Amino acid sequence: MSDATASIELLDLCKTYGSSDKQVVALSNISISFKRGEFVAVMGPSGSGKSTLLHILGCLDIPTSGAYTLESIQIQHLTSDQLAEIRNRRIGFVFQTFQLLPRLTALQNVALPMVYAGLSFAEQHDKALQMLEKVGLAHRAGHTPSQLSGGEQQRVALARALVNSPALILADEPTGNLDSQTSQEMMALLIKTCHEFGVTVILVTHDPHVARLSERIIRLKDGRSQD
């Protein structure tokens, strides 16, 4: 049964790779709902399906069968161009390796997603600066990634993820390259972001200390949800 309060809903989601005689099942009959503004951690051993789930949630891949609904949009029926538009406008990504462009300033990195959103240069500049202010880095707007610490780079990445006001933020091991103190600060910022912006945050992590800070933990094993 569909959850009327859900921002994101997966129903009997399956993903397989390969031919019928050499088929690999990455996800099997996953049915999960995520409420708007919920902070959820996904855990599981290597090969459990975490990356596949993240790729489908991020519209980087489509399920073999089943349904994925994001803000009332049936994702599995979209074309590649439509998926790209959803990624740009409705989903923000935060990666373990930050994935900032090295030759661009913090401000320019944050503004990148808006290039395809039809905003003027002045609007891009103002909104990117506002996002940097939200993560406490407006004073570092003109610095390139090499001039920033790991924690600062991850804050820039979070500002970039937020700049188009997404419905969903996907965080893939966002504290993996950070020391323990900076990890705690980053998690506090993600939680604050979730509550302040009303955005759903789904975080993949191997760290149980990080996962315990979430509102709910989803555990995967052999492509199946254990909860």
Backbone as CSV, one residue per row, in Angstrom:
resi,resn,N_x,N_y,N_z,CA_x,CA_y,CA_z,C_x,C_y,C_z
1,MET,0.846,-1.202,0.000,0.000,0.000,0.000,0.877,1.247,0.000
2,SER,0.514,2.225,-0.786,1.279,3.465,-0.886,1.153,4.292,0.380
3,ASP,2.250,4.933,0.782,2.294,5.796,1.960,2.082,7.235,1.513
4,ALA,0.957,7.828,1.916,0.602,9.170,1.440,1.548,10.237,1.954
5,THR,2.283,9.939,3.047,3.212,10.919,3.610,4.607,10.789,3.014
6,ALA,4.814,9.811,2.149,6.153,9.535,1.640,6.558,10.523,0.554
7,SER,7.816,10.970,0.645,8.410,11.773,-0.412,9.016,10.870,-1.481
8,ILE,9.493,9.711,-1.015,10.153,8.739,-1.892,9.600,7.359,-1.555
9,GLU,9.286,6.595,-2.595,8.737,5.267,-2.349,9.296,4.271,-3.361
10,LEU,9.793,3.165,-2.839,10.272,2.054,-3.648,9.323,0.887,-3.420
11,LEU,8.859,0.272,-4.496,7.900,-0.821,-4.375,8.363,-2.004,-5.216
12,ASP,8.674,-3.106,-4.529,9.117,-4.345,-5.188,10.233,-4.081,-6.189
13,LEU,11.175,-3.256,-5.792,12.259,-2.842,-6.695,13.269,-3.976,-6.870
14,CYS,13.581,-4.272,-8.111,14.572,-5.303,-8.430,15.567,-4.740,-9.453
15,LYS,16.808,-5.182,-9.328,17.825,-4.826,-10.317,18.698,-6.035,-10.564
16,THR,18.760,-6.453,-11.807,19.613,-7.571,-12.190,20.550,-7.134,-13.309
17,TYR,21.674,-7.802,-13.395,22.663,-7.545,-14.440,22.984,-8.855,-15.152
18,GLY,23.401,-8.745,-16.408,23.823,-9.916,-17.161,22.672,-10.602,-17.861
19,SER,22.992,-11.668,-18.569,21.999,-12.434,-19.316,21.288,-13.413,-18.392
20,SER,20.243,-14.023,-18.897,19.417,-14.907,-18.066,20.194,-16.096,-17.509
21,ASP,21.198,-16.599,-18.269,21.954,-17.751,-17.789,23.109,-17.354,-16.875
22,LYS,23.460,-16.056,-16.857,24.519,-15.571,-15.965,24.042,-14.291,-15.278
23,GLN,22.921,-14.409,-14.648,22.276,-13.239,-14.060,22.780,-12.975,-12.645
24,VAL,23.073,-11.704,-12.376,23.465,-11.270,-11.034,22.347,-10.412,-10.480
25,VAL,21.828,-10.808,-9.331,20.756,-10.058,-8.678,21.381,-9.066,-7.704
26,ALA,21.293,-7.776,-8.022,21.860,-6.736,-7.165,20.866,-6.260,-6.114
27,LEU,19.590,-6.164,-6.498,18.515,-5.797,-5.570,17.328,-6.712,-5.821
28,SER,16.692,-7.153,-4.743,15.588,-8.088,-4.879,14.392,-7.643,-4.040
29,ASN,13.330,-7.233,-4.696,12.047,-6.922,-4.045,12.196,-5.950,-2.867
30,ILE,12.839,-4.828,-3.148,13.017,-3.787,-2.126,11.763,-2.911,-2.082
31,SER,11.149,-2.816,-0.927,9.998,-1.933,-0.716,10.268,-1.069,0.515
32,ILE,10.557,0.205,0.274,10.898,1.135,1.352,10.265,2.485,1.038
33,SER,9.780,3.155,2.067,9.288,4.530,1.918,10.150,5.465,2.765
34,PHE,10.361,6.674,2.253,11.109,7.707,2.959,10.221,8.939,3.075
35,LYS,10.056,9.436,4.277,9.233,10.622,4.475,10.012,11.881,4.148
36,ARG,9.307,12.903,3.754,9.935,14.197,3.466,10.639,14.709,4.731
37,GLY,11.901,15.106,4.582,12.655,15.631,5.711,13.227,14.570,6.637
38,GLU,13.173,13.305,6.214,13.696,12.220,7.048,15.195,12.035,6.787
39,PHE,15.929,11.679,7.841,17.363,11.413,7.733,17.580,9.920,7.952
40,VAL,18.014,9.208,6.907,18.096,7.751,6.927,19.505,7.300,6.564
41,ALA,20.011,6.326,7.299,21.297,5.714,6.972,21.066,4.345,6.349
42,VAL,21.893,4.013,5.356,21.853,2.694,4.719,23.179,2.002,5.004
43,MET,23.101,0.793,5.563,24.296,0.032,5.899,24.219,-1.363,5.286
44,GLY,25.372,-1.994,5.173,25.430,-3.360,4.664,26.835,-3.688,4.234
45,PRO,27.188,-4.967,4.189,28.528,-5.368,3.754,28.735,-5.096,2.271
46,SER,29.982,-5.198,1.831,30.273,-5.046,0.403,29.477,-6.079,-0.384
47,GLY,28.888,-5.653,-1.496,28.088,-6.554,-2.310,26.648,-6.691,-1.858
48,SER,26.249,-5.877,-0.880,24.883,-5.991,-0.350,23.856,-5.273,-1.209
49,GLY,24.319,-4.381,-2.104,23.400,-3.655,-2.965,23.304,-2.172,-2.652
50,LYS,24.134,-1.690,-1.737,24.075,-0.276,-1.337,24.337,0.649,-2.524
51,SER,25.388,0.364,-3.278,25.734,1.238,-4.407,24.661,1.205,-5.484
52,THR,24.131,0.022,-5.750,23.060,-0.096,-6.748,21.838,0.699,-6.313
53,LEU,21.481,0.583,-5.039,20.339,1.332,-4.515,20.574,2.830,-4.649
54,LEU,21.781,3.266,-4.323,22.098,4.693,-4.411,22.023,5.177,-5.860
55,HIS,22.507,4.369,-6.793,22.461,4.736,-8.215,21.020,4.872,-8.714
56,ILE,20.156,3.979,-8.270,18.755,4.061,-8.692,18.070,5.258,-8.042
57,LEU,18.305,5.466,-6.747,17.729,6.624,-6.064,18.198,7.929,-6.709
58,GLY,19.452,7.937,-7.169,20.014,9.134,-7.781,19.723,9.276,-9.264
59,CYS,18.871,8.383,-9.794,18.493,8.418,-11.220,19.703,8.251,-12.136
60,LEU,20.720,7.566,-11.644,21.877,7.222,-12.459,21.675,5.868,-13.138
61,ASP,20.679,5.135,-12.665,20.330,3.834,-13.228,18.824,3.652,-13.017
62,ILE,18.244,2.703,-13.723,16.813,2.430,-13.564,16.637,0.979,-13.132
63,PRO,15.561,0.689,-12.404,15.352,-0.688,-11.945,14.968,-1.618,-13.094
64,THR,15.251,-2.891,-12.913,14.815,-3.899,-13.885,13.310,-4.102,-13.794
65,SER,12.801,-4.041,-12.580,11.358,-4.125,-12.362,11.017,-3.425,-11.061
66,GLY,9.730,-3.232,-10.832,9.299,-2.510,-9.641,9.163,-1.023,-9.914
67,ALA,8.808,-0.274,-8.893,8.510,1.146,-9.046,9.342,2.001,-8.103
68,TYR,9.750,3.169,-8.614,10.445,4.187,-7.827,9.708,5.503,-8.044
69,THR,9.121,6.020,-6.981,8.380,7.278,-7.037,9.119,8.339,-6.237
70,LEU,9.442,9.443,-6.879,10.101,10.575,-6.227,9.206,11.792,-6.382
71,GLU,8.668,12.279,-5.256,7.792,13.448,-5.298,6.699,13.291,-6.367
72,SER,6.027,12.136,-6.339,4.897,11.805,-7.230,5.307,11.522,-8.673
73,ILE,6.607,11.502,-8.969,7.081,11.202,-10.322,7.513,9.737,-10.400
74,GLN,6.985,9.023,-11.375,7.365,7.630,-11.594,8.689,7.599,-12.361
75,ILE,9.758,7.387,-11.634,11.102,7.510,-12.208,11.379,6.448,-13.267
76,GLN,10.884,5.244,-13.070,11.240,4.134,-13.977,10.712,4.327,-15.384
77,HIS,9.807,5.282,-15.591,9.230,5.499,-16.914,9.910,6.640,-17.683
78,LEU,10.909,7.276,-17.092,11.485,8.472,-17.690,12.555,8.145,-18.734
79,THR,12.742,9.059,-19.673,13.825,8.947,-20.653,15.137,9.400,-20.020
80,SER,16.240,9.169,-20.707,17.542,9.566,-20.173,17.632,11.078,-19.982
81,ASP,17.041,11.843,-20.885,17.034,13.309,-20.739,16.202,13.740,-19.539
82,GLN,15.073,13.108,-19.342,14.231,13.425,-18.192,14.922,13.050,-16.881
83,LEU,15.634,11.931,-16.879,16.388,11.524,-15.693,17.468,12.554,-15.367
84,ALA,18.136,13.063,-16.400,19.170,14.078,-16.189,18.574,15.340,-15.573
85,GLU,17.383,15.709,-16.021,16.726,16.904,-15.462,16.336,16.679,-14.004
86,ILE,15.862,15.484,-13.674,15.521,15.158,-12.284,16.768,15.238,-11.412
87,ARG,17.882,14.674,-11.905,19.137,14.720,-11.132,19.542,16.159,-10.850
88,ASN,19.403,17.022,-11.839,19.839,18.410,-11.690,18.930,19.204,-10.768
89,ARG,17.636,18.993,-10.860,16.679,19.858,-10.170,16.168,19.308,-8.846
90,ARG,16.189,17.991,-8.684,15.532,17.411,-7.508,16.447,16.594,-6.605
91,ILE,17.685,16.360,-7.046,18.585,15.503,-6.264,19.933,16.192,-6.088
92,GLY,20.446,16.178,-4.865,21.793,16.673,-4.581,22.680,15.520,-4.148
93,PHE,23.948,15.549,-4.557,24.879,14.465,-4.264,26.044,14.977,-3.417
94,VAL,26.410,14.190,-2.404,27.594,14.474,-1.594,28.425,13.193,-1.563
95,PHE,29.666,13.280,-2.052,30.506,12.093,-2.204,31.659,12.088,-1.194
96,GLN,32.191,10.907,-0.955,33.336,10.756,-0.053,34.536,11.555,-0.543
97,THR,34.732,11.594,-1.855,35.908,12.256,-2.434,35.624,13.693,-2.866
98,PHE,34.506,14.245,-2.416,34.115,15.644,-2.620,33.733,15.955,-4.080
99,GLN,34.572,15.547,-5.032,34.320,15.742,-6.466,34.075,17.213,-6.822
100,LEU,34.930,18.062,-6.290,34.935,19.471,-6.677,35.888,19.650,-7.853
101,LEU,35.575,20.589,-8.738,36.469,20.863,-9.857,37.637,21.701,-9.364
102,PRO,38.871,21.212,-9.542,40.030,21.826,-8.894,40.354,23.240,-9.335
103,ARG,40.004,23.605,-10.560,40.363,24.938,-11.058,39.309,25.995,-10.749
104,LEU,38.184,25.560,-10.211,37.119,26.496,-9.878,37.166,26.873,-8.401
105,THR,36.718,28.072,-8.092,36.621,28.492,-6.702,35.457,27.774,-6.024
106,ALA,35.396,27.903,-4.704,34.273,27.327,-3.961,32.957,27.866,-4.496
107,LEU,32.903,29.157,-4.731,31.680,29.789,-5.248,31.306,29.223,-6.611
108,GLN,32.276,29.080,-7.486,32.007,28.555,-8.831,31.571,27.093,-8.781
109,ASN,32.160,26.308,-7.887,31.747,24.913,-7.734,30.299,24.811,-7.273
110,VAL,29.920,25.662,-6.332,28.545,25.638,-5.829,27.569,26.075,-6.910
111,ALA,27.989,27.010,-7.742,27.104,27.548,-8.790,26.901,26.576,-9.955
112,LEU,27.749,25.580,-10.099,27.703,24.702,-11.266,26.325,24.108,-11.570
113,PRO,25.605,23.550,-10.587,24.303,22.959,-10.921,23.300,23.960,-11.491
114,MET,23.511,25.244,-11.226,22.570,26.257,-11.702,22.807,26.660,-13.148
115,VAL,23.921,26.228,-13.718,24.221,26.553,-15.110,23.110,26.041,-16.022
116,TYR,22.542,24.871,-15.644,21.505,24.248,-16.476,20.095,24.611,-16.012
117,ALA,20.001,25.484,-15.019,18.688,25.821,-14.455,18.116,27.115,-15.021
118,GLY,18.837,27.755,-15.937,18.322,28.945,-16.597,18.419,30.226,-15.792
119,LEU,19.235,30.233,-14.748,19.394,31.443,-13.945,20.463,32.352,-14.545
120,SER,20.322,33.647,-14.333,21.334,34.584,-14.795,22.610,34.420,-13.978
121,PHE,23.715,34.970,-14.487,24.988,34.876,-13.773,24.871,35.520,-12.391
122,ALA,24.192,36.660,-12.324,24.038,37.357,-11.030,23.238,36.514,-10.049
123,GLU,22.177,35.861,-10.534,21.364,35.002,-9.669,22.177,33.798,-9.199
124,GLN,22.969,33.221,-10.100,23.827,32.103,-9.725,24.806,32.509,-8.629
125,HIS,25.423,33.671,-8.816,26.413,34.170,-7.857,25.769,34.374,-6.490
126,ASP,24.628,35.049,-6.464,23.974,35.377,-5.194,23.509,34.114,-4.468
127,LYS,22.928,33.186,-5.199,22.412,31.977,-4.568,23.549,31.083,-4.077
128,ALA,24.635,30.999,-4.862,25.791,30.202,-4.440,26.411,30.784,-3.179
129,LEU,26.486,32.098,-3.108,27.044,32.744,-1.915,26.144,32.504,-0.703
130,GLN,24.847,32.539,-0.904,23.906,32.257,0.185,24.102,30.844,0.725
131,MET,24.305,29.890,-0.186,24.515,28.502,0.248,25.829,28.353,1.004
132,LEU,26.860,29.046,0.554,28.132,29.007,1.273,27.984,29.624,2.664
133,GLU,27.169,30.644,2.770,26.893,31.232,4.082,26.206,30.220,4.994
134,LYS,25.287,29.438,4.426,24.561,28.433,5.203,25.497,27.396,5.809
135,VAL,26.581,27.076,5.093,27.517,26.067,5.598,28.745,26.710,6.246
136,GLY,28.676,28.023,6.470,29.742,28.722,7.195,31.010,28.961,6.411
137,LEU,30.900,29.081,5.078,32.109,29.215,4.260,32.068,30.401,3.304
138,ALA,31.231,31.388,3.562,31.166,32.545,2.666,32.517,33.245,2.573
139,HIS,33.269,33.228,3.660,34.578,33.895,3.676,35.630,33.146,2.863
140,ARG,35.318,31.928,2.416,36.253,31.126,1.622,35.766,30.984,0.173
141,ALA,34.810,31.818,-0.221,34.174,31.690,-1.531,35.164,31.748,-2.691
142,GLY,36.229,32.531,-2.550,37.179,32.702,-3.638,38.324,31.715,-3.636
143,HIS,38.321,30.741,-2.735,39.396,29.766,-2.643,39.098,28.535,-3.490
144,THR,40.135,27.963,-4.066,40.002,26.722,-4.823,40.072,25.529,-3.855
145,PRO,39.649,24.337,-4.290,39.671,23.176,-3.397,41.025,22.897,-2.748
146,SER,42.119,23.116,-3.480,43.445,22.846,-2.911,43.785,23.780,-1.752
147,GLN,43.066,24.881,-1.657,43.281,25.846,-0.570,42.335,25.620,0.596
148,LEU,41.538,24.560,0.513,40.569,24.257,1.560,40.911,22.942,2.246
149,SER,40.543,22.819,3.508,40.714,21.550,4.229,39.675,20.548,3.737
150,GLY,39.841,19.288,4.124,38.877,18.265,3.733,37.475,18.594,4.219
151,GLY,37.379,19.055,5.455,36.071,19.418,5.993,35.446,20.577,5.245
152,GLU,36.272,21.551,4.875,35.758,22.694,4.111,35.310,22.261,2.721
153,GLN,36.069,21.370,2.093,35.677,20.875,0.771,34.332,20.140,0.843
154,GLN,34.122,19.374,1.911,32.863,18.657,2.039,31.703,19.622,2.292
155,ARG,31.966,20.731,2.981,30.930,21.753,3.170,30.575,22.422,1.836
156,VAL,31.581,22.656,1.027,31.324,23.203,-0.314,30.472,22.218,-1.116
157,ALA,30.804,20.938,-1.015,30.038,19.906,-1.723,28.587,19.882,-1.253
158,LEU,28.371,20.078,0.057,27.011,20.112,0.579,26.270,21.347,0.072
159,ALA,26.950,22.487,0.054,26.332,23.708,-0.483,25.940,23.508,-1.942
160,ARG,26.797,22.866,-2.713,26.501,22.568,-4.124,25.276,21.648,-4.235
161,ALA,25.190,20.667,-3.334,24.062,19.735,-3.362,22.738,20.433,-3.051
162,LEU,22.795,21.505,-2.269,21.586,22.189,-1.823,21.128,23.317,-2.743
163,VAL,21.998,23.757,-3.631,21.781,25.042,-4.295,20.532,25.072,-5.181
164,ASN,20.106,23.934,-5.699,18.897,23.895,-6.531,17.660,23.469,-5.745
165,SER,17.732,23.559,-4.411,16.602,23.213,-3.530,16.049,21.825,-3.837
166,PRO,16.872,20.777,-3.689,16.445,19.431,-4.059,15.439,18.848,-3.071
167,ALA,14.737,17.813,-3.512,13.865,17.048,-2.621,14.662,16.000,-1.858
168,LEU,15.803,15.604,-2.425,16.575,14.481,-1.906,18.065,14.784,-1.971
169,ILE,18.774,14.488,-0.879,20.236,14.508,-0.892,20.734,13.096,-0.637
170,LEU,21.604,12.622,-1.512,22.245,11.321,-1.373,23.689,11.537,-0.962
171,ALA,24.052,11.003,0.189,25.400,11.183,0.727,26.091,9.823,0.776
172,ASP,27.121,9.650,-0.035,27.832,8.377,-0.143,29.120,8.451,0.676
173,GLU,29.101,7.832,1.861,30.255,7.846,2.774,30.813,9.268,2.928
174,PRO,29.995,10.250,3.282,30.453,11.647,3.279,31.505,11.964,4.327
175,THR,31.650,11.081,5.330,32.662,11.318,6.365,33.880,10.414,6.193
176,GLY,33.909,9.642,5.098,34.963,8.638,4.916,36.363,9.202,4.849
177,ASN,36.537,10.423,4.352,37.861,11.032,4.231,38.110,12.120,5.273
178,LEU,37.305,12.114,6.333,37.423,13.154,7.350,37.856,12.558,8.687
179,ASP,38.568,13.350,9.487,38.923,12.893,10.828,37.677,12.884,11.702
180,SER,37.789,12.309,12.908,36.607,12.089,13.744,35.916,13.388,14.135
181,GLN,36.691,14.423,14.466,36.088,15.692,14.863,35.353,16.339,13.690
182,THR,35.997,16.342,12.536,35.377,16.931,11.348,34.175,16.109,10.911
183,SER,34.241,14.789,11.106,33.106,13.923,10.788,31.889,14.296,11.621
184,GLN,32.111,14.536,12.904,31.009,14.928,13.785,30.406,16.258,13.339
185,GLU,31.268,17.185,12.957,30.792,18.491,12.502,29.985,18.352,11.215
186,MET,30.461,17.487,10.310,29.764,17.280,9.047,28.400,16.637,9.265
187,MET,28.345,15.663,10.165,27.074,15.010,10.459,26.088,15.994,11.088
188,ALA,26.578,16.842,11.985,25.710,17.853,12.604,25.146,18.787,11.535
189,LEU,25.986,19.121,10.555,25.544,20.014,9.477,24.519,19.324,8.575
190,LEU,24.724,18.042,8.295,23.757,17.289,7.482,22.406,17.188,8.192
191,ILE,22.437,16.930,9.482,21.199,16.820,10.255,20.485,18.168,10.290
192,LYS,21.240,19.234,10.512,20.658,20.583,10.512,20.044,20.896,9.150
193,THR,20.756,20.516,8.097,20.271,20.732,6.730,18.944,20.018,6.502
194,CYS,18.886,18.781,6.945,17.689,17.969,6.792,16.490,18.664,7.425
195,HIS,16.676,19.169,8.630,15.575,19.788,9.365,15.245,21.182,8.832
196,GLU,16.281,21.961,8.539,16.062,23.354,8.121,15.443,23.452,6.735
197,PHE,15.889,22.609,5.813,15.429,22.687,4.432,14.286,21.711,4.136
198,GLY,14.001,20.802,5.071,12.945,19.825,4.830,13.274,18.857,3.719
199,VAL,14.563,18.628,3.517,15.005,17.739,2.445,15.272,16.349,3.030
200,THR,14.921,15.319,2.278,15.206,13.947,2.696,16.684,13.657,2.450
201,VAL,17.363,13.131,3.464,18.782,12.780,3.345,18.926,11.273,3.506
202,ILE,19.515,10.628,2.507,19.808,9.195,2.573,21.319,9.040,2.502
203,LEU,21.881,8.484,3.562,23.328,8.424,3.730,23.781,6.969,3.749
204,VAL,24.742,6.638,2.901,25.353,5.306,2.910,26.640,5.381,3.729
205,THR,26.782,4.474,4.684,27.973,4.496,5.531,28.306,3.089,6.030
206,HIS,29.595,2.876,6.307,30.041,1.656,6.976,30.233,1.902,8.472
207,ASP,30.168,3.165,8.886,30.494,3.554,10.251,29.252,3.518,11.136
208,PRO,29.187,2.597,12.098,27.995,2.517,12.959,27.786,3.766,13.807
209,HIS,28.878,4.465,14.155,28.752,5.697,14.933,28.046,6.778,14.118
210,VAL,28.360,6.839,12.840,27.693,7.780,11.941,26.234,7.379,11.757
211,ALA,25.988,6.095,11.520,24.628,5.607,11.269,23.713,5.872,12.455
212,ARG,24.248,5.775,13.672,23.411,5.966,14.867,22.889,7.388,14.999
213,LEU,23.464,8.328,14.275,22.999,9.711,14.319,21.770,9.932,13.434
214,SER,21.440,8.937,12.620,20.279,9.051,11.729,18.997,8.746,12.490
215,GLU,17.870,9.044,11.864,16.570,8.740,12.455,16.185,7.279,12.265
216,ARG,16.746,6.662,11.235,16.401,5.280,10.910,17.556,4.648,10.163
217,ILE,17.795,3.376,10.402,18.855,2.640,9.698,18.212,1.536,8.864
218,ILE,18.554,1.511,7.576,18.119,0.438,6.677,19.333,-0.439,6.405
219,ARG,19.184,-1.727,6.661,20.287,-2.659,6.463,20.003,-3.547,5.257
220,LEU,21.010,-3.642,4.378,20.895,-4.499,3.210,21.836,-5.682,3.332
221,LYS,21.398,-6.812,2.797,22.264,-7.988,2.707,21.817,-8.804,1.499
222,ASP,22.766,-9.106,0.627,22.483,-9.887,-0.584,21.332,-9.297,-1.388
223,GLY,21.304,-7.953,-1.458,20.318,-7.281,-2.271,18.940,-7.173,-1.672
224,ARG,18.802,-7.561,-0.416,17.498,-7.522,0.252,17.559,-6.652,1.495
225,SER,16.441,-6.002,1.794,16.333,-5.222,3.023,16.124,-6.178,4.197
226,GLN,16.864,-5.936,5.281,16.789,-6.797,6.455,15.819,-6.257,7.494
227,ASP,15.146,-5.162,7.205,14.283,-4.511,8.200,12.810,-4.700,7.883
